[in-house]
Amino acid sequence: MAGSLLRGGGLAAAALTTLALTTTAPAASGATPERPAPPTSAAASAPALAPSAFLGVLPLGAAPALARFAVAATTDPIRAAVRPVTAADVRYTWHPGCPVGPSRLRVVAMNFRGYDGVVRRGMLIVRSDKVAQTAAIFRAAYLAGFTIRRMDNPNKWYGSDVAMMKADNTSAFNCRRVTGNSSRMSPHSYGTAIDVNTMHNPYKAANGVWYPSNGTRWINRKLHDPGMIWGSSTITRQVISRGGVWGGYWSYKDYQHFELG
């Protein structure tokens, strides 16, 4: 079915309405960053946002599980919104034979705070049943002052995990083999894994190589640079509290990697 949906360059009759997602959370005002932000010269890819609301509309026939999260977007500090994926969204990250088809994937657009402290708009593609917890996890991290360099579609790097890690991109779905171990399918192929701030949170592959090559400085976890992740980080505690896992606890460290519960 997924192949037929993509044929012709677009999802047949896909609803492009958006859904605002929120859960109960403390006010964003007065939030203290988990780590200090760097000078404002730090680069970020997405444009800065004016303080405006992204109003969501609940699609007709939406699942009750999603309906529970439909609220006015002005109450959500990250303005989380969800829509079905289009063929363009997964042009370089999905192909026939992938374990999850496009019809089961969703784009979650959200605000994030850059390394320079400026609020920007980004997006993640996750499996449809992981939408609500993805929004909740990143909302809690945002309110805790956690910073993210960029959150762009992996298409920008033609789905190359190595290139995307070098760019310090935060992303989720990408149907591919495990970097450094081509015998295994990556959990990202299922839309249930998220890599966060990949340069500041490097990954040691089964072949003993650390990725990305420009992230070796941050193998030293005694550093306290913006965007670094520890077991005590809000984002880590949020994932684990929902039954997920963090790769920073593995013998082959994968500090950037989360698998959703």
C-alpha positions as CSV (number, residue, x, y, z in Angstrom):
1,M,0.0,0.0,0.0
2,A,2.8,2.4,0.8
3,G,4.3,2.0,-2.6
4,S,1.0,2.9,-4.3
5,L,0.6,5.9,-2.0
6,L,3.9,7.3,-3.1
7,R,3.4,6.6,-6.8
8,G,2.7,9.8,-8.8
9,G,4.6,12.1,-6.4
10,G,2.1,12.5,-3.6
11,L,-0.1,10.8,-1.0
12,A,-3.5,10.1,-2.4
13,A,-6.2,12.2,-0.7
14,A,-3.9,13.0,2.3
15,A,-5.3,15.4,4.8
16,L,-2.9,18.2,5.3
17,T,-4.7,19.7,8.3
18,T,-2.7,20.2,11.4
19,L,-3.3,19.1,15.0
20,A,-2.0,21.1,18.0
21,L,-0.7,18.8,20.7
22,T,-0.1,19.6,24.3
23,T,0.0,18.1,27.8
24,T,-0.1,19.8,31.2
25,A,3.2,21.6,31.7
26,P,4.5,24.6,33.8
27,A,4.7,28.0,32.2
28,A,7.7,28.7,30.0
29,S,8.4,32.0,31.7
30,G,11.4,31.9,34.0
31,A,12.7,28.6,32.7
32,T,16.4,28.1,33.5
33,P,18.5,26.5,30.7
34,E,20.0,23.2,31.7
35,R,23.3,24.5,30.2
36,P,24.3,28.1,29.4
37,A,23.9,29.1,25.7
38,P,26.9,30.0,23.6
39,P,27.5,33.4,22.1
40,T,24.9,34.6,19.6
41,S,27.3,34.0,16.7
42,A,26.4,30.3,16.9
43,A,24.8,29.2,13.6
44,A,21.3,27.7,13.3
45,S,19.6,26.6,10.1
46,A,16.0,27.5,10.7
47,P,14.6,31.1,10.6
48,A,13.8,32.8,13.8
49,L,10.1,33.0,14.8
50,A,7.9,35.9,15.6
51,P,5.7,35.4,18.6
52,S,2.6,34.0,16.8
53,A,0.3,31.1,17.3
54,F,0.1,28.1,15.0
55,L,-3.6,27.2,15.3
56,G,-4.3,23.5,14.9
57,V,-7.5,21.8,13.5
58,L,-8.5,18.3,14.5
59,P,-9.1,16.3,11.3
60,L,-12.5,14.6,10.9
61,G,-12.5,11.1,12.1
62,A,-9.2,11.6,14.1
63,A,-8.4,8.8,16.5
64,P,-9.6,9.4,20.1
65,A,-6.0,9.0,21.4
66,L,-5.1,12.1,19.3
67,A,-8.3,13.9,20.0
68,R,-7.4,14.0,23.7
69,F,-4.5,16.3,22.8
70,A,-6.3,18.7,20.6
71,V,-6.3,22.2,22.2
72,A,-5.7,25.8,21.2
73,A,-2.1,26.0,20.0
74,T,-1.6,29.2,22.0
75,T,-1.4,27.1,25.2
76,D,1.5,25.1,23.9
77,P,5.0,26.6,24.2
78,I,6.4,24.6,21.3
79,R,3.3,25.0,19.1
80,A,3.4,21.3,18.2
81,A,1.4,20.3,15.1
82,V,1.0,17.0,13.3
83,R,0.1,16.1,9.7
84,P,0.5,13.1,7.4
85,V,3.7,12.8,5.5
86,T,3.8,13.6,1.8
87,A,6.0,11.9,-0.8
88,A,8.3,14.9,-0.7
89,D,8.8,14.5,3.0
90,V,10.3,11.0,2.7
91,R,11.8,11.3,-0.8
92,Y,15.3,10.2,0.3
93,T,14.4,8.3,3.5
94,W,11.8,5.8,2.5
95,H,11.7,3.1,-0.2
96,P,9.7,0.0,-0.9
97,G,10.6,-2.8,1.5
98,C,11.0,-0.5,4.5
99,P,9.4,-1.9,7.7
100,V,7.0,1.1,8.1
101,G,5.0,2.6,5.2
102,P,4.4,6.4,4.7
103,S,0.7,5.9,5.8
104,R,1.9,5.1,9.3
105,L,4.3,8.1,9.6
106,R,3.5,11.7,10.7
107,V,5.3,15.0,10.5
108,V,5.5,16.7,13.9
109,A,6.4,20.4,13.6
110,M,7.5,22.2,16.7
111,N,9.4,25.2,18.1
112,F,12.8,24.6,19.6
113,R,15.4,26.9,21.3
114,G,18.6,27.2,19.3
115,Y,22.1,27.2,20.8
116,D,21.9,31.0,20.5
117,G,18.7,31.1,22.5
118,V,16.6,32.1,19.5
119,V,13.3,30.2,19.0
120,R,13.0,28.4,15.7
121,R,10.7,26.0,13.9
122,G,11.7,22.4,13.2
123,M,10.2,19.0,12.4
124,L,10.5,15.3,13.1
125,I,9.0,12.4,11.3
126,V,7.8,9.6,13.7
127,R,5.4,6.7,13.6
128,S,1.9,7.8,14.2
129,D,1.6,6.1,17.6
130,K,4.6,8.0,18.9
131,V,3.3,11.5,18.0
132,A,1.9,12.4,21.4
133,Q,5.0,11.3,23.4
134,T,7.4,13.0,21.0
135,A,5.6,16.3,21.5
136,A,5.5,15.8,25.3
137,I,9.2,14.9,25.5
138,F,10.4,17.9,23.5
139,R,8.0,20.2,25.2
140,A,9.4,19.3,28.6
141,A,13.0,19.7,27.3
142,Y,12.1,23.1,25.9
143,L,10.6,24.3,29.2
144,A,13.8,23.1,30.9
145,G,15.9,25.3,28.7
146,F,17.4,22.5,26.6
147,T,18.9,23.8,23.3
148,I,19.0,22.2,19.9
149,R,21.2,23.3,16.9
150,R,18.8,22.3,14.1
151,M,15.8,20.0,13.4
152,D,15.6,19.6,9.6
153,N,14.2,16.9,7.3
154,P,16.9,14.3,6.6
155,N,16.2,14.9,2.9
156,K,18.5,17.8,3.1
157,W,21.4,15.3,3.3
158,Y,19.8,12.8,1.0
159,G,19.2,10.5,3.9
160,S,22.9,10.2,4.7
161,D,23.3,9.5,8.4
162,V,27.0,10.3,8.4
163,A,26.5,13.7,6.7
164,M,23.5,14.5,8.9
165,M,25.5,13.8,12.1
166,K,28.3,16.1,11.0
167,A,25.7,18.8,10.5
168,D,24.5,18.3,14.2
169,N,21.0,17.6,13.0
170,T,18.2,16.3,15.2
171,S,16.0,13.8,13.4
172,A,13.9,10.7,13.7
173,F,12.6,8.5,10.8
174,N,15.2,7.4,8.2
175,C,14.9,3.9,6.7
176,R,18.6,2.7,6.6
177,R,21.1,0.3,8.0
178,V,22.9,1.0,11.2
179,T,25.9,3.3,10.6
180,G,29.0,1.2,11.2
181,N,27.1,-2.1,11.2
182,S,25.4,-2.7,7.8
183,S,24.1,-6.1,8.9
184,R,21.3,-4.5,11.0
185,M,18.4,-2.3,10.2
186,S,18.4,0.9,12.2
187,P,15.6,1.5,14.7
188,H,15.1,4.8,12.8
189,S,13.6,2.7,10.0
190,Y,10.6,2.1,12.2
191,G,10.0,5.8,13.1
192,T,10.5,5.1,16.8
193,A,14.0,6.5,17.3
194,I,15.3,10.0,17.6
195,D,18.9,11.3,17.4
196,V,19.5,14.7,19.2
197,N,22.3,17.2,18.7
198,T,24.5,14.6,17.0
199,M,27.8,16.4,17.0
200,H,27.7,17.3,20.7
201,N,26.5,13.7,21.5
202,P,28.7,11.3,19.4
203,Y,28.1,7.7,18.8
204,K,30.6,4.8,19.0
205,A,29.7,2.2,16.3
206,A,30.2,-1.6,16.6
207,N,33.3,-1.2,14.4
208,G,34.9,1.0,17.1
209,V,34.6,4.2,15.1
210,W,33.2,7.4,16.7
211,Y,30.7,9.3,14.6
212,P,30.6,12.1,13.6
213,S,34.3,12.8,12.8
214,N,33.8,16.4,13.9
215,G,32.3,15.4,17.2
216,T,35.2,13.6,18.9
217,R,35.7,16.6,21.3
218,W,32.4,15.7,23.0
219,I,33.4,12.1,23.7
220,N,34.6,13.8,26.9
221,R,31.4,13.9,28.9
222,K,33.0,16.1,31.6
223,L,32.4,19.0,29.2
224,H,29.3,21.1,29.8
225,D,28.6,22.6,26.3
226,P,25.1,23.5,25.1
227,G,23.1,20.6,23.7
228,M,25.0,17.9,25.5
229,I,22.9,15.0,27.0
230,W,23.4,13.2,30.2
231,G,21.4,10.7,32.2
232,S,20.2,13.6,34.4
233,S,19.0,15.6,31.4
234,T,15.3,16.4,31.2
235,I,15.0,14.9,27.7
236,T,16.6,11.6,28.9
237,R,14.4,11.4,32.0
238,Q,11.3,12.1,29.9
239,V,12.1,9.3,27.4
240,I,12.9,6.7,30.1
241,S,9.7,7.6,32.1
242,R,7.7,6.6,29.1
243,G,9.4,3.2,28.7
244,G,12.1,4.3,26.2
245,V,15.9,3.9,26.3
246,W,18.9,6.2,26.0
247,G,22.0,5.0,24.1
248,G,24.3,6.7,26.6
249,Y,23.8,3.8,28.9
250,W,25.0,1.2,26.4
251,S,28.5,-0.3,26.4
252,Y,29.0,1.2,22.9
253,K,28.0,4.7,23.7
254,D,25.3,6.4,21.6
255,Y,24.8,9.7,23.4
256,Q,22.6,11.2,20.7
257,H,20.2,8.2,20.5
258,F,16.8,7.7,22.0
259,E,14.3,4.9,21.3
260,L,10.7,5.7,22.3
261,G,8.7,3.4,24.5
